[in-house]
Amino acid sequence: MGVRTSGGRIDLARGGAPQEFTVTLDNGNTRAYPQLKLVFQMEMLIDGGSADQAPQDGFLLQRWDPASGVWRNEPLRIANDTVPPHLHGGGTPLARDAVRTVRYRLTALDQGPTGSTPLMVTLIDTAADTRVAYHYLPHTTRRP
C-alpha cells in the first residue's frame, strides 16, 4: 500500500481548500484478497489547553467516484484508540497482481481544533480479520 500527497504531508487551514492524496493498493502477492477495506483515523487535536475545546468532528474526508464523477463522503474516525480488525466488515476484492489507486481529499471545516496528528490509513483484510498494511500521513491543521 502506498499513500501519496504533494509535499509528502497534509497541510490544511480551517475553512480552506481540501488537500488530495492517493492510496494505491498493489497486490503482488500469491493470492487474491476477497475483502479489503481502507480505514481512516486521526487522534484528537488539542488547541493549546483551551478550556473551551472545539468539537473533534471538524473534518470531512471524501473519496473520488470516477463512475459518477463526484466526491463521496468517507468515514473518518477521530479517537485516541483503534478499532480491532475483527470489528470491521465489508470491503472490496483485490485480485492477484492487481493494482488499484483511489483518490481522497481531506478538508478542515470552519469549526474545529488545530494542531498536528497523523492521518492513519489502515488496510484491513476483513475476511481474515487482520491488518494487512498501514501508513501514517503527516498532517497539520491551522487557522487561516
N, C-alpha and C positions, 0 to 999 in steps of 0.2 A: 504494500500500500504506500502510495506517495501522496503527500499533501503539499500543495504549492500555492504561493501568492506572490504578487510583486513585492519586492523588498524583503521577502522571507518572513514577514510578520503582518499582523493585522493592526492598523493604527486608525482608530475611529474618533470622531468628535460627536458629542451629543447633539442630535438633531441634524447631523450632517449626512453626507452621501454614504451609501454602503460600500464595503470593500469585498471584492470577489476573491474566491480561492477555488482550487480544484482538488478533487480526490480521485486518484487513479488506482484501480484495482487491477493487478497483473497476476493472473493465475498460471504461473509456470510450474505448477505442482503436478503430481502424478494422478490426481483425481479431480473430479468436478465437485463443486460445493452446491448442495441443493438449496440452502437458505443462508444468505449472508445479509447482515443488517448493519448499517452505519449508525452509530450513536454519538451524539454531540453533547458536551457538558463543559461548563465553566464553574469554578468555585466562586463563592460570593465575594463581591468587592466591598471594601470598607473605605468610606470617604473620611479620611483623616480624623477619626474619633468624633464625628458629628453626632450629637445627641438625637438629631432628627434624621436618622438613617433613611436614605432613599430606598424605594422598593427595588427588589432584585430583578424584576421582570422587564427591565428597560431595554431588552434586546430583541431583534427579530432576525431569525435565521430562515433563509429561503433557498430552495433548490430549483434550478432551471429545468423546465419540462420542454424538451425540444419538440415533442409531438404536438403540443398545443401552442408553443411559443410564449409561454407565460411563466413567471416566477410563482412557485407554490410554497406555502409555509411549511417548515420542517420543525419537529420538536427540538428544543434546546433546553437541557436540564441545567438549572443553576442550583448547585448544592455542594456541600463540603464532604459528601460521602459518595460512593459509587453504588450503582445497582449491579448485583452479581449477574453474570451471563445467563444463568438458568432462569432468570425472571424476564428475559427479553423473548419476544416471539416474532414471528413473521420473517420477512427478508425476501431476497430475490436470488435466483440461481446464478452461478458463475461457472461456465464450462471450463474444462481443462484447456489450458493455453489461451484462454480468452483475456481480453483487456477491455476495461470499461472506465471511462473518465466522466465524472459528474461535476457540474458547476454549481457552486453555492455562493451565497453572499450573506454577510452579516452587517446589520445596521444597529447603531446605538440610537434609540429613540430619544425624544426631548427630555424625558424624565428618567432618572436612574443614577446609579453610582458611577464614580470614575475610579481609575486605578489600573493595575496590571495583574493579569492572571492568564494562564494559557487557555486556549480553546483546545479541549481534549477531544480527539477524534478516535473512536474505537470501532474496530471491525469485529463483529461477533458472528460466529457460526451458530445460529440458533438451533440447528438440527443436532449439534453435538454439545450444546451448552458450554461453549468455550470461546475465549478471546483469541482471535487469530492474529490481530495486529493493532497497534495503537501509535498515535503521533500527537505530540504537544506542539501546537502552533502558537508562538508568542503573540500576545495581544495586549494593547493598551487602549483605554477609553479616557478621553479628556473633555473638558468643557471647551467650547469654541472660543 
